[in-house]
C-alpha cells in the first residue's frame, strides 16, 4: 500500500519497504494518483532514493521530468498573468500551483499542477476576466450558481487539454460557512517586488490547504502530502489553537477536525510535530479508508457512508448543511 511508503518518507523511524512486490504495487498507486513528483522529491531530499529498486526510481524520475516540463510552462503563464494584473492594478493572490510547490516543496516540479488558481476581489472580477481574454484564455467555463470561482482556459500547443485559470473570490461555496475572505487579504504578505500581488500567510495557506483537501473528500494521497508537507515546512509558524478558534467562528470546525483527524490517523508522527488541540477520531469512525479511494468505481457501503459523512456531518450549522445538500443535488442534476 502506498500509504506505508508515504509514512516512511516523513517519519525517519519507519523503514522503507524491502519487498520488491511492494514497490511494484506502490508504483501502480503512484501513477494512478499522479504523485510521482512528490515521492521522487521526498526520496531524493532524504537521501533515500538510491535505496529503492532501479526500476522504481527510474520510472519516478521519468514522471518527475514530465511534471517538471508541464509545471515550468504553467509557472511561466502564471507569471505573465500576475504581471498583467499588476499592470492593471488588480489585487491578486496565487493559490496552490507552482508557487506553492516552490515555497513548501522547494521545487517548481515537486508538486504537479494542471491549472492556475488566483484569488481576487469580487469587485475586480470582470476586469480580471478581460485580462485573461487578452492573454488567450478565451474558452469560457460553466458558471455555477453560488459557487466561489469562475474559469477560463486557453488552448495548449500539441495538447487536446486546455490550460484553465480559476478566478476565486472565496475559498468555500456560498451559504455553507461564515468564513470571511477579507481576513486572508488583511494578513497576506508582499510577493516579490509586486505592489498588487500578495501571498497567503503560512497560517492562511495551511487553512486553505486543509479546506482544499476536505473539498475533495481526501480522495487522493496528494491532499495528505500537501498537509503533511506544510506541517513539516511551516509547523512552527502555524498557530493550531488559533486555527480551531477561527474555525468555530467561521463554522468550519467540523470540516477541519474531520480532515486533520484522517490525515493524522495516516501520519501519526504529525502529532509530535504539530499537536492537535483535540482528541482526533479514527479514519474508520469517519468512514475513510484507502481502498475506497483507490477503487472508486467499486461502489460499496464504505463509500456511501463516507459520502454521507462528507456531505452531511461535516457542517457545523443545520442551515449550512441544508444549503450544501441542495447544491449537491443540483450538481447531480447537471451531470
N, C-alpha and C positions, 0 to 999 in steps of 0.2 A: 504494500500500500504506500502511495506517495507521501501520505502524512507522516509516516515513520521517518522517511528521508528528510522531510522538511523540518521535523522536530530536531533532528541531529544537526542540521545546518545552523540552528540558532542556539542549541544547548550543547556546549562542549563536553558535557558529562556523558552524552549519548554517543555511541559509536556509529559510524556509517554502516550500512548493510554490508555483509560479507558474502552473501549468496548471489551468484551470477543471475539466477532467475529473478531475484528481487529487483535487479537493475533493468532487466527486460520489462518487467511489469511496470516499474516506475517510469521508464521511458515512454511506454504507451500512454500512461496517465499524463505525463508532462506534455506530450504532443496534443493529447485530447483537450487539455485545458490551456494550452498555449502559454506555459510558464517557463519554458526553457531559458530565456534570458535571465530571469531572476535566479533560477537554480545554478546556472553557469556562473553568474557573477558572485553569488554567495560561496560557492565551492572554491572559486579562484581566489577571492579575497581572504578566505580562511585557510589558504594553502592546503586544500584537501582535494583539489581536482585530480591530481595525479594518483590519488588513492582509489579512484573509480576505474572500472574496466575501460580499455581503449575504445571499444565500440560506443560506449555510453558518452564519454567526454568528447569524442569526435563528432557525434551527432549533435550534442549540446552546442558545440562551437559553431556548427553549420547553422543551426537555428538561431543562435545569438547573432551571427553576422547578418542573416536575413532580416532580423528585427532591427538591427542597427541601421541598415540601409534605409528601411522604411521610416524609422524614427528620425533619422537625420533630415529626411525630406520634410516630415511633419514639423520638426524643430525650425527649419528654415521658413516654412509657411506661417508658423506661429509668430516668429519674429517679424515677418512682413505685416501680419495682421496687427500686432501690437504697435508697430511703428506708425501704421495708418491711424489707429485710434489715438495715439499720442499727438499726431499732427492735427487731427480733427478736434482735439480737446475732449475726448471721450474717456471717462474714468473706466478702468477695466482691471480685473484680477484674473490671471490664468489659473485654471483649476486642473489638478491632476496632470496628465500628459507628460511631455518630455522634461518640463521644468521640475515637476515633482520627482521624476526619475533622477535628474541631476542632483537635486538637493538632498534626497533621502536615500537614494541607491548609489549615488556618486557618479553615475554614468548615464549619458543620454540613451544608450541602448539597453540599459539594465532592466527596464520595465516596458514591455511592448504597449503601444497605443495605436489606435486606429482612427482617432478623431481629435478635434481641438475643442476644449471647453473653456469658456470665458464668462466670468461674472461681470455684469454691467448693471447700471442703474436703470430702473424701469423707464425713466424719462428719456433715456438715450437709445431706447430700443430701435426706433425707426432709423435714426442716423447710423447706428451700428450696422443695421441690415443693409443700408445703402453702401457702406464701406465694404461689406462682404461682396456685394454685387460687383463693385468696381475692381475687386481682386479676383473675379472669376467664379465666385460662389453663387451661381445663378440657379441652381437646382433647389427649388423650394421644398422644404419638408412639410409634413402634415401638421397642421395646428390642432392641438388638443385642448379642449376647454378645461380651465382650472389647472393646467399644467404649469411648470415653472421654467420652461425654456422653449426657444424656437430654434429650428435647424435649417441650415442651408448647406449646399455641397457643391463641389466643383469636380469636373471630370479629371481623372489622372491619366497621364500618358501610359500606354501599354498596360492598362488595367481596366477591367469591367466594373470595378468597385470605386465609386467616387469618394473624395475626402470630405467628410462632414465637419461643420463647425456648429456647435451648440452655444447659443447665447442664453445664459442663465440670469434670472433676476432674483432667484432664491435657491435654496437647497432642498426644499420639500414642497410637495404638492399643496396647493392652497386648501385651507379649511381642514387640515389634518394635524395642525400643531399651533402653538402660539409663538413660534420662532420668529425673531425679528432680525432680518438680514442686515439692518443698519449696524448691528454690533460687529459684524465682520468688517465693514468699511471703517468703523471707528478705530479698530485695532490693527488694520492692515499696515504693513511695513513698506518702505520705499523699495522699488525694484530697479536696481542698477541706476542709470542716470536719468530715468524717466521721471516726469512730473505727474502724469496722469495714470501710469501703470503701477499697480501695487502688487504685493504678495500677501497671502494669508499669513497671520502669525502662526507659529508652531501649534499653539493651542487650538486655533480655529481650523487649521489644516487637519489636525487629528480628529476634531469633532466632525468635519466634513467627511473624512475617510471612513469613519465609523458609520455615519449615516449612509454613505455610498454603499458600503458592504451590506448594511441592513436592507437598503432599497432593492438589492439584487438577491435577497434572502440567503446570502452567503453560499451561493450555488456554485462557487469555484474556489479552489485554494488561493487564487490570486488576491482575493479580498483578505484572507488570513495573512498573506505575505505583506500586503500594504500596511495592515495594522501592526503586525509584529515588527516590521522594519522601522516604522515610525517610533515605536516604543523604544527600540534599541538605539536609534539615532537621536531621538529628542526627548527621551524619557524624563531626564532631569529638568526639562523645561516645560513639562506637561503637568498642569495642576489638576489632578484627578478629582480632588474634592470639589473644586470649582465646577468641573465638568458635570458632575452629577447634581450639584446645586443648581446650575443653569438649566439642566435637563428637567428638573422639577418645574421650574418657571416656564420653560418652553413647551412643556408637556411632551417631551421626547424621552422621558426616563425609562419607560419600558423598552423602547427601541434600543437604547444604549445598553441597558442591563442584559437584555436578551443577546445582543450582538457580542458584547465582551465576555459574557458567560460562555458562549460557544467557542469563541476564539481561545480563551484561557483554558477551556477543557482540552483543547487540542495542543496548546502550547503552555503547559502548566508552569514552566520555568518563568513565564512573564510575571507571575505573582511576586517573584523575587526582584524583578526589575522595576515594575510599577504596580505596587499592591492595590487591589481593588478595595474600595471602602464599603463593600457589602459581601455577603456570602453568596458566591456565584452558584448558579444552578448547573446541573449536568446537561450536556448536549442531548442526552436521551430524554430528559424531562422536557426539553424544548423541542423535541421531535426532529432533531437534526442528526444525520449520520452520513458518513462519506459515501456509502454505497448508493444512497438515494440520489445524491447529486451526480455521481459517476454514471448511473444508469437511469437517466431522467425519463427515457421512453418506456421503462417498465413500471407502469402505474401500480402503486400498492398503498396500503393503509398508511405507512410511514410518510409517504409524500403528501397524501391528503391531510394528514394531521399537521404536518409542518406548514402546509399552505394555510390551514385554519389558524395556527399559532401566529404566523407572519401577518395574515390578512385581518385577523380579528383581535387576538390577545395582546399584540404589541402596541396598542394605542392606549394612552393614558385617559382619554376622555371619551365617554359614550358618543358625544356628537362627532368627534374626530373619527371614531370607529365607524360610525354610520356613513359619514362623508366618504371615507376610504372605500367602504364596501360598495356604495353607489358608483363610485368612479371605477372600481374593479369590474363591476357588472357591465358598465358602459364600454370598458375596454374589450370585454369578451364579445360584445355585440359588433365591434368594429373589425373583428378578425374575419 
